[in-house]
Amino acid sequence: MPESKFQASVETSIQNGRLHLRVNGHLDAERVAKLWPKTSDALKTKHLTSVSVDASKIIYCDGAGTALLIMIRRTGRRLDIPVEFVGMPDDVSAMLDLYPPENIGRVPVAKPKRLEDLVGLIGQTFCGVLVGFKEHVAFLGELFVALFRSFLHPKSIRAKDFFVVVEASGPQALPIVGILGFLIGLIIAFQGATLMRQFGAEIYIADSSGLLMTRELGPLITAILVAGRTGSAFAAEIGTMKVNEEIDALTTMGLDPVRFLVIPRIIAASLMTPLLTVFANLAGIAGGAVVMLSMDYPLVTYVNRLMEALGPADYLSGLVKALVFGILIASSGCLCGLKTGEGASAVGHSATRAVVSSILLIVLSDGIFAVLFFYLGI
Amino acid sequence: MEPIITVENMTAQYGEHVVLDRLNFEINPGEIFVILGGSGCGKSTLLKHMIGLYKPASGDIRIGDVSMVNAEGAERDALIRRFGVMYQSGALFGSMTLLENICLPLEEFTSLEKEARELTACMKLSLVGLSEFAHHMPSEISGGMKKRAAIARAMALDPEILFLDEPSAGLDPVTADELDDLIIQLSRSLNITFVIVTHELPSIYKVADRVIMLDARTQKIVAEGDPEKLKENHEDQWVRNFFNRQGAGA
């Protein structure tokens, strides 16, 4: 390894269109970095007829130094002018011989990006979304068949795996669901209070908070949290198994990956999402109670008002939505996991895709539910 | 000749379990040195200690005259730049093309401009015969190509020593043989010292200048020298059997 006290230099001169380069000293990466621009600029001189490189004073030459000499040689070939190396030491010459011009020249140039590529990319993305939607529908169909079979043969579901998933997607999510539900309930009630106070109608905060939480925000917030926590975890876990060929191992052992991996997750998520929604609803209502108490309304008044405002249909509609959201999140996470490509980055992409598609599906289905409940008078 | 690597009384252990017990050996510059032994004898553990990923429980490992065990800060950085490592799986970064994989150390550790970095990376790729795959992603090439690309990346900063962990593992015999040829060619043309961990006997006979053989029973070096001579003349029947690919009952 050369020491830093060693120096290197390039001297340039032009005579009758012939560029003379005298390369001296220790050509290692540190010094070549300084010599490269000067050499490159000299080679850009117009109307060059030939290049002569005096290499007799090169003492040491590593990969970067060889790259410098190759750059000179390659520029000569590009300009179609002769390049002559004079007095090159044998070891440097041997290094240069390792890289025949035809080998270096074979490196294909990366295709530059053009406008057509952008249009193509937009088209591909749109087709990708449609194909993804089709795949999800087909996967849901496959899933329901597998679920039906599992209900006929409950012992085919691996209880141990199922309870591990239940614990991870349910009880462990309680603190974050509780905190978020409470804060959202508190904020809704507070925002409502500032408006209703003008009309002396603060008591109706109970109606708005209760209805919003049970019918809409409770299931929605819970679903978004479950998508971020559980959906991404499903995608990453199954994706890693795919990368490690564990899914292939299951298949070749005659075990259906859908029954083995997907069904326990679907059942766990579809059971846990409604339960977490109940918890989020209660936390949100508690948040509303705090606002009412701060406005000197007794708790019993708030509770009585809630009992009057909310009917069983309000609770149940929210729980039905949560159940569907749970199925969508789990299926999306598992599908993205099963479709994982190769490498560590593919697992990351799968997790991201799982969360994005889950949230998209949650909002879409929420819209469908809103229309459906309206026509059903719920 | 001054050794380029010296391992002195090195003991490696996981918790209370001793894996390697007071090893002593030296590696000479330009040598192709092979560490071999049965499964679980500590070959990869030894390699990981030599490249500084693990610290030995006792003893020393020196590269040149600098201790790998005690070097810290800038001294350790300079030491690490003296060697390159090829991992068993190749460990190429999946989100980068082969060219970008090789450019990465040049970008981080040198001030070479982009054109110089790319040309240097292309040269390394041409050395391992992968010029045409410069813009391919690692997922688009075969296992043998990944290993060759990993060697090219390990050589990016012109190291004096290359550590290869199981280079032939998982490759078909023809590809493994081509990889062995590449190792010999690089060793002879660039005078790089190779330290190879393997138990592939055909590779060992083809490339090794000298081997050490580790024994899981004693956690020590059980044999050292030319593999052909060890195969014929070693006093320990177990060692001869290993080199002749014969089981204990043979």
Interface residues (C-beta under 8 A of the other chain):
Chain A: M1 D28 A29 E30 V32 A33 K34 W36 P37 S40 D62 G63 A64 T66 A67 L68 I70 M71 R74 A94 M95 L98 Y99 N103 I104 R106 V107 P108 A110 G341 E342 G343 A344 S345 A346
Chain B: R82 G94 S95 L99 L106 F109 T110 S111 L112 E113 E115 A116 L119 T120 C122 M123 K124 L125 S126 L127 S131 E132 A134 H135 P138 S139 M155 A156 L157 D158 E160 S189 L190
